[in-house]
């Protein structure tokens, strides 16, 4: 099966605007012209002077589109598009325009079905019926309520074998894998564009961030498992490392509804490894086949490596946390206060206790702090820590993370120690770090730890070490992009 093509969707206010946007598309194999988005739809105008193949679409309002005219008028436009030589014309399965399909014996027809609420239970039967029409391409776009909703689409692609002719799309934030990994899903092309409400990625994201054109069915899949992943830089870091090491692999963020949700999809698609972040570091501990000793002591995993089909859990947070700290601080005998009681806090507590620090844990929920105290010898302290009670303060909570950048876990007048280490990396300089520096503390940002632990993950997965500069530069570029986008929105 050949590699999937890239189809870029364009919309416009007028046909002239649509044509202008069509011609501005670069490095795409196809352009989908959404004629239902314009106020003056003209088939001839939309097709005139095109320099690359197009799919002409005029989606009715009853199928999630913008066309509000009659079905007779819409059918006439689609017939005109076929007559004028449009490379493809998208026809909705529910429209029952069977005579249009027969007009070309199915060639150049994209027969589509959309469900904006769920994955329909009769999906397999529906696709079989759609295929029986002889349409060249059968397109399925369904809403994803969870990551594992992608599995039925994965099964459909596998069932089609080498028949091809499918375009399978999971709409929404849980459907990202269906777009990036179109080859693994058996899709003939992937849609990109400026419709984020449908889960579309930009062409730049597919091509530059995920190197879409180099991905095929044999590409190894690595990922980040987490809850909310909109502003992660891990894909940028690891994909840059894979390119630098010349490895046929891709890393993508997989937002999941639960640990079980991630496991079902991850095992179905056959991941080779995963990073684990909030809120699954503890939850996934019981879902792997084996846990290494360090991770078992910590009681949380931040890394999964797949070895001969078995999921092995490990933890690189401790070594990643200590590396930048040891470069700046003599730890033996230091009074350390840890904020939080999640997976990262557990790793930090174990790491500091092993270095001779006196460790105190501060959590808003005391019961969670008590769970950590069972794993490693730490004292339990008040929230927030009392002034003068610590030398080193470590923030292991998400407070101050984008977009709530003005949040801080500790009032400025409580920052009376020597060192403040914030594991939040987006933004690179949090309010906590700014106020700590103003109070005379030495500060360390979360990007240092992020890069260090990611290097260890990469080495465990691949046996290869890449320069920390490769990952750091990729992370900084991504953070700069986030900042530019936010400034543009403001």
Secondary structure, 3 states (H helix, E strand, C coil): CCCCEEEEEECCCCHHHHHHHHHHCCCCCEEEEEHHHCCCCCHHHHHCCCCCCEEEECCEHHHCCCECCCHHHHHHHHHHHHHCCCCEEEEEHHHCCHHHHHHCCCCCEEEEEEECCCCCCCHHHHHHHHHCCCCCEEEEEEECCCHHHHHHHHHHHHHHCCCCCEEEEEECHHHHHHHHCHHHHCECEEEECCCHHHCCCCHHHHHHHCCHHHCCCCCEEEEEEECCCCCCCHHHHHHHHHHHCCCCEEEEEEECCCHHHHHHHHHHHCCCEEEECCCCCCHHHHHCCEECHHHHHHCCCCEEEEECCEEEEECCHHHHHHHHHHCCCCCCCCEEEEECCCHHHHHHHHHHHHCCCEEEEECCCHHHHHHHHHHCCCEEECCCCCCCCCCEEEECCCCCCCCCCCCCCCCHHHCCCCEEEECCCCCCCCHHHHHHHHCCCEEECHHHHHHHHHHHHHHHHHCCCCCHHHHHHHHHHHHHHHHHHHHHHC
